[in-house]
Amino acid sequence: MIFRILSKKDITDSVILLNQYLSFGLAKKESLERHIGNNSALVCEVDGKVVGFALALQIEKIEEELLNHHDMISKLPFDKELSIFKQIVVDKGYRNKGIADKLVKSIISRLQNRRIFALAWKKPVDYCIERILVNNGFKEIMIKEFFWYEDSLLNNYGCPYCGGACKCPAVLFLK
Ligand SMILES: CC(C)(COP(=O)(O)OP(=O)(O)OC[C@H]1O[C@@H](n2cnc3c(N)ncnc32)[C@H](O)[C@@H]1OP(=O)(O)O)[C@@H](O)C(=O)NCCC(=O)NCCS
């Protein structure tokens, strides 16, 4: 099992992984390619195959990350170095072996203990990163009901769990 920075040869596998389990077809090669060589874009490789992917980014527009939920924005420190955990996914056949935990730990150390926040999708049981975050020193800051609701109406996407406009809560974590 190898943990390393995302490189060009990982792009196809990583896009498939993301679309299969997390991004519901919205992950694109072009957008992932922007993160090649990024210190906080990591993959886990087993037998030449990418089985895990995680991405954290420095925040550019916090309003966009938090979909203009100002009560959430005000809970975060004003810090130019603030980063966000954007995506983490592990292939179903490789789960519960600590891969996600190692990806998170590695990103935290590569970001040299800069402040990082993460949004966890509360509802679906299979999409649970709360424990991984808490195990790695993140603290729950607030829960926001209907976090994606207005955005899903505006951008016309359906939630795979709600079956329409998304009513799932999101949990804001900060480290
Ligand atoms: C969430 C996900 C990344 C976990 O990957 P993983 O490699 O199996 O996780 P790990 O083995 O590192 O588990 C780390 C900790 O999280 C816990 N955990 C893992 N999956 C969990 C789940 N579905 N529900 C509750 N806890 C879970 C483990 O028990 C472990 O805690 P412990 O060490 O205290 O026992 C993986 O299930 C996945 O890819 N899901 C689909 C994509 C996704 O949901 N991404 C996050 C979006 S918010």
The ligand as an ORCA input file, in Angstrom:
! r2SCAN-3c Opt
* xyz 0 1
  C     -15.940      7.370      4.275
  C     -14.798      6.546      3.655
  C     -13.829      7.499      2.948
  C     -14.063      5.784      4.792
  O     -12.906      5.123      4.236
  P     -12.160      3.926      5.013
  O     -10.797      3.787      4.442
  O     -13.016      2.734      5.025
  O     -12.089      4.512      6.508
  P     -11.057      4.020      7.622
  O     -10.862      2.541      7.520
  O      -9.825      4.858      7.570
  O     -11.862      4.335      8.956
  C     -11.448      5.342      9.842
  C     -12.467      5.468     10.977
  O     -13.759      5.819     10.471
  C     -14.737      4.852     10.836
  N     -15.633      4.663      9.690
  C     -15.274      4.316      8.438
  N     -16.385      4.221      7.654
  C     -17.445      4.548      8.445
  C     -18.865      4.620      8.232
  N     -19.413      4.366      7.039
  N     -19.663      4.952      9.279
  C     -19.122      5.212     10.505
  N     -17.794      5.161     10.759
  C     -16.969      4.823      9.753
  C     -13.930      3.595     11.138
  O     -14.622      2.771     12.052
  C     -12.675      4.157     11.735
  O     -12.872      4.554     13.066
  P     -12.093      3.823     14.293
  O     -10.641      3.768     13.877
  O     -12.339      4.719     15.461
  O     -12.722      2.481     14.387
  C     -15.356      5.489      2.662
  O     -16.375      4.766      3.286
  C     -15.907      6.109      1.376
  O     -15.165      6.291      0.419
  N     -17.235      6.429      1.348
  C     -17.829      7.034      0.151
  C     -17.295      8.439     -0.107
  C     -17.540      9.385      1.069
  O     -18.505      9.270      1.781
  N     -16.646     10.379      1.295
  C     -16.844     11.368      2.349
  C     -17.936     12.340      1.990
  S     -18.511     13.344      3.340
*
